Amino acid sequence: MKIISIVFCVLLILFTLVQYNDPDALLWGAIYGIGALWCGIAGFRPSRLAGGWPRTLLTVCLVLGAFGVIWYWPRTPGFWRQEVWWVTETAREGMGMFIVFVGVAVAWLTSKPRAARI
Protein backbone atom coordinates (compact mmCIF):
# COMPACT_ATOMS: atom_id res chain seq x y z
CA MET A 1 0.00 0.00 0.00
CA LYS A 2 2.91 2.33 0.67
CA ILE A 3 4.15 1.91 -2.90
CA ILE A 4 0.67 2.64 -4.27
CA SER A 5 0.51 5.76 -2.08
CA ILE A 6 3.83 6.94 -3.48
CA VAL A 7 2.65 6.32 -7.06
CA PHE A 8 -0.52 8.34 -6.36
CA CYS A 9 1.60 11.07 -4.76
CA VAL A 10 3.74 11.42 -7.90
CA LEU A 11 0.68 11.28 -10.15
CA LEU A 12 -1.16 13.97 -8.17
CA ILE A 13 1.93 16.20 -8.10
CA LEU A 14 2.04 15.95 -11.90
CA PHE A 15 -1.68 16.80 -12.04
CA THR A 16 -1.00 19.82 -9.82
CA LEU A 17 1.80 21.03 -12.08
CA VAL A 18 -0.30 20.94 -15.25
CA GLN A 19 -2.95 23.24 -13.77
CA TYR A 20 -0.96 26.38 -14.70
CA ASN A 21 -3.20 27.32 -17.67
CA ASP A 22 -6.55 26.17 -16.25
CA PRO A 23 -9.13 28.92 -15.58
CA ASP A 24 -9.71 27.50 -12.09
CA ALA A 25 -6.09 26.49 -11.49
CA LEU A 26 -6.04 27.48 -7.81
CA LEU A 27 -9.01 25.27 -6.96
CA TRP A 28 -7.75 22.21 -8.80
CA GLY A 29 -4.15 22.81 -7.80
CA ALA A 30 -5.30 22.77 -4.17
CA ILE A 31 -7.44 19.66 -4.65
CA TYR A 32 -4.62 17.73 -6.33
CA GLY A 33 -2.04 19.16 -3.94
CA ILE A 34 -3.94 18.08 -0.83
CA GLY A 35 -4.35 14.60 -2.29
CA ALA A 36 -0.63 14.48 -3.11
CA LEU A 37 0.23 15.58 0.42
CA TRP A 38 -1.83 12.81 2.03
CA CYS A 39 -0.45 10.19 -0.35
CA GLY A 40 3.10 11.40 0.28
CA ILE A 41 2.70 11.19 4.04
CA ALA A 42 1.09 7.75 3.76
CA GLY A 43 3.86 6.56 1.45
CA PHE A 44 6.86 7.89 3.33
CA ARG A 45 5.68 8.36 6.94
CA PRO A 46 2.49 6.31 7.47
CA SER A 47 3.01 6.22 11.24
CA ARG A 48 2.25 9.97 11.32
CA LEU A 49 -1.32 9.21 10.23
CA ALA A 50 -1.99 6.36 12.67
CA GLY A 51 -4.08 8.33 15.14
CA GLY A 52 -5.11 11.63 16.60
CA TRP A 53 -5.88 14.75 14.61
CA PRO A 54 -3.96 13.72 11.44
CA ARG A 55 -6.12 10.60 11.10
CA THR A 56 -9.26 12.65 11.76
CA LEU A 57 -8.24 15.27 9.19
CA LEU A 58 -7.45 12.54 6.66
CA THR A 59 -10.89 11.03 7.28
CA VAL A 60 -12.53 14.44 6.76
CA CYS A 61 -10.64 14.83 3.46
CA LEU A 62 -11.78 11.35 2.43
CA VAL A 63 -15.43 12.27 3.11
CA LEU A 64 -15.00 15.58 1.26
CA GLY A 65 -13.45 13.65 -1.62
CA ALA A 66 -16.47 11.35 -1.78
CA PHE A 67 -18.72 14.40 -1.86
CA GLY A 68 -16.50 15.89 -4.60
CA VAL A 69 -16.83 12.74 -6.71
CA ILE A 70 -20.62 12.99 -6.49
CA TRP A 71 -20.56 16.75 -7.17
CA TYR A 72 -18.15 16.63 -10.12
CA TRP A 73 -19.19 13.29 -11.62
CA PRO A 74 -19.46 13.87 -15.39
CA ARG A 75 -22.92 13.79 -16.87
CA THR A 76 -21.57 13.73 -20.42
CA PRO A 77 -22.36 10.44 -22.19
CA GLY A 78 -19.20 8.42 -22.88
CA PHE A 79 -17.07 10.78 -20.76
CA TRP A 80 -14.30 8.17 -20.52
CA ARG A 81 -13.64 8.24 -24.27
CA GLN A 82 -10.69 10.44 -25.28
CA GLU A 83 -12.63 12.38 -27.88
CA VAL A 84 -15.06 13.43 -25.11
CA TRP A 85 -12.75 14.27 -22.21
CA TRP A 86 -10.22 15.93 -24.49
CA VAL A 87 -12.71 18.73 -25.21
CA THR A 88 -15.09 18.59 -22.20
CA GLU A 89 -13.64 20.09 -19.04
CA THR A 90 -16.39 18.74 -16.79
CA ALA A 91 -15.46 15.20 -17.84
CA ARG A 92 -11.80 15.85 -16.96
CA GLU A 93 -12.76 17.41 -13.62
CA GLY A 94 -14.97 14.45 -12.71
CA MET A 95 -12.30 11.92 -13.55
CA GLY A 96 -9.68 14.01 -11.73
CA MET A 97 -11.82 14.17 -8.60
CA PHE A 98 -12.29 10.41 -8.72
CA ILE A 99 -8.52 9.89 -8.98
CA VAL A 100 -7.96 12.19 -5.99
CA PHE A 101 -10.59 10.28 -4.00
CA VAL A 102 -8.97 6.93 -4.79
CA GLY A 103 -5.54 8.31 -3.83
CA VAL A 104 -6.81 9.65 -0.50
CA ALA A 105 -8.65 6.35 0.11
CA VAL A 106 -5.38 4.47 -0.45
CA ALA A 107 -3.64 6.85 1.99
CA TRP A 108 -6.43 6.26 4.51
CA LEU A 109 -6.12 2.48 4.14
CA THR A 110 -2.32 2.69 4.39
CA SER A 111 -2.58 4.64 7.63
CA LYS A 112 -4.88 2.13 9.35
CA PRO A 113 -3.27 0.22 12.22
CA ARG A 114 -2.16 -3.26 11.15
CA ALA A 115 -4.63 -5.07 13.43
CA ALA A 116 -7.55 -3.14 11.92
CA ARG A 117 -6.65 -3.78 8.27
CA ILE A 118 -8.83 -6.07 6.22
C-alpha positions as CSV (number, residue, x, y, z in Angstrom):
1,M,0.0,0.0,0.0
2,K,2.9,2.3,0.7
3,I,4.1,1.9,-2.9
4,I,0.7,2.6,-4.3
5,S,0.5,5.8,-2.1
6,I,3.8,6.9,-3.5
7,V,2.6,6.3,-7.1
8,F,-0.5,8.3,-6.4
9,C,1.6,11.1,-4.8
10,V,3.7,11.4,-7.9
11,L,0.7,11.3,-10.2
12,L,-1.2,14.0,-8.2
13,I,1.9,16.2,-8.1
14,L,2.0,16.0,-11.9
15,F,-1.7,16.8,-12.0
16,T,-1.0,19.8,-9.8
17,L,1.8,21.0,-12.1
18,V,-0.3,20.9,-15.2
19,Q,-2.9,23.2,-13.8
20,Y,-1.0,26.4,-14.7
21,N,-3.2,27.3,-17.7
22,D,-6.5,26.2,-16.2
23,P,-9.1,28.9,-15.6
24,D,-9.7,27.5,-12.1
25,A,-6.1,26.5,-11.5
26,L,-6.0,27.5,-7.8
27,L,-9.0,25.3,-7.0
28,W,-7.8,22.2,-8.8
29,G,-4.2,22.8,-7.8
30,A,-5.3,22.8,-4.2
31,I,-7.4,19.7,-4.6
32,Y,-4.6,17.7,-6.3
33,G,-2.0,19.2,-3.9
34,I,-3.9,18.1,-0.8
35,G,-4.3,14.6,-2.3
36,A,-0.6,14.5,-3.1
37,L,0.2,15.6,0.4
38,W,-1.8,12.8,2.0
39,C,-0.4,10.2,-0.4
40,G,3.1,11.4,0.3
41,I,2.7,11.2,4.0
42,A,1.1,7.7,3.8
43,G,3.9,6.6,1.4
44,F,6.9,7.9,3.3
45,R,5.7,8.4,6.9
46,P,2.5,6.3,7.5
47,S,3.0,6.2,11.2
48,R,2.2,10.0,11.3
49,L,-1.3,9.2,10.2
50,A,-2.0,6.4,12.7
51,G,-4.1,8.3,15.1
52,G,-5.1,11.6,16.6
53,W,-5.9,14.8,14.6
54,P,-4.0,13.7,11.4
55,R,-6.1,10.6,11.1
56,T,-9.3,12.7,11.8
57,L,-8.2,15.3,9.2
58,L,-7.5,12.5,6.7
59,T,-10.9,11.0,7.3
60,V,-12.5,14.4,6.8
61,C,-10.6,14.8,3.5
62,L,-11.8,11.3,2.4
63,V,-15.4,12.3,3.1
64,L,-15.0,15.6,1.3
65,G,-13.4,13.6,-1.6
66,A,-16.5,11.3,-1.8
67,F,-18.7,14.4,-1.9
68,G,-16.5,15.9,-4.6
69,V,-16.8,12.7,-6.7
70,I,-20.6,13.0,-6.5
71,W,-20.6,16.7,-7.2
72,Y,-18.1,16.6,-10.1
73,W,-19.2,13.3,-11.6
74,P,-19.5,13.9,-15.4
75,R,-22.9,13.8,-16.9
76,T,-21.6,13.7,-20.4
77,P,-22.4,10.4,-22.2
78,G,-19.2,8.4,-22.9
79,F,-17.1,10.8,-20.8
80,W,-14.3,8.2,-20.5
81,R,-13.6,8.2,-24.3
82,Q,-10.7,10.4,-25.3
83,E,-12.6,12.4,-27.9
84,V,-15.1,13.4,-25.1
85,W,-12.8,14.3,-22.2
86,W,-10.2,15.9,-24.5
87,V,-12.7,18.7,-25.2
88,T,-15.1,18.6,-22.2
89,E,-13.6,20.1,-19.0
90,T,-16.4,18.7,-16.8
91,A,-15.5,15.2,-17.8
92,R,-11.8,15.8,-17.0
93,E,-12.8,17.4,-13.6
94,G,-15.0,14.5,-12.7
95,M,-12.3,11.9,-13.5
96,G,-9.7,14.0,-11.7
97,M,-11.8,14.2,-8.6
98,F,-12.3,10.4,-8.7
99,I,-8.5,9.9,-9.0
100,V,-8.0,12.2,-6.0
101,F,-10.6,10.3,-4.0
102,V,-9.0,6.9,-4.8
103,G,-5.5,8.3,-3.8
104,V,-6.8,9.7,-0.5
105,A,-8.6,6.4,0.1
106,V,-5.4,4.5,-0.5
107,A,-3.6,6.8,2.0
108,W,-6.4,6.3,4.5
109,L,-6.1,2.5,4.1
110,T,-2.3,2.7,4.4
111,S,-2.6,4.6,7.6
112,K,-4.9,2.1,9.4
113,P,-3.3,0.2,12.2
114,R,-2.2,-3.3,11.2
115,A,-4.6,-5.1,13.4
116,A,-7.6,-3.1,11.9
117,R,-6.6,-3.8,8.3
118,I,-8.8,-6.1,6.2
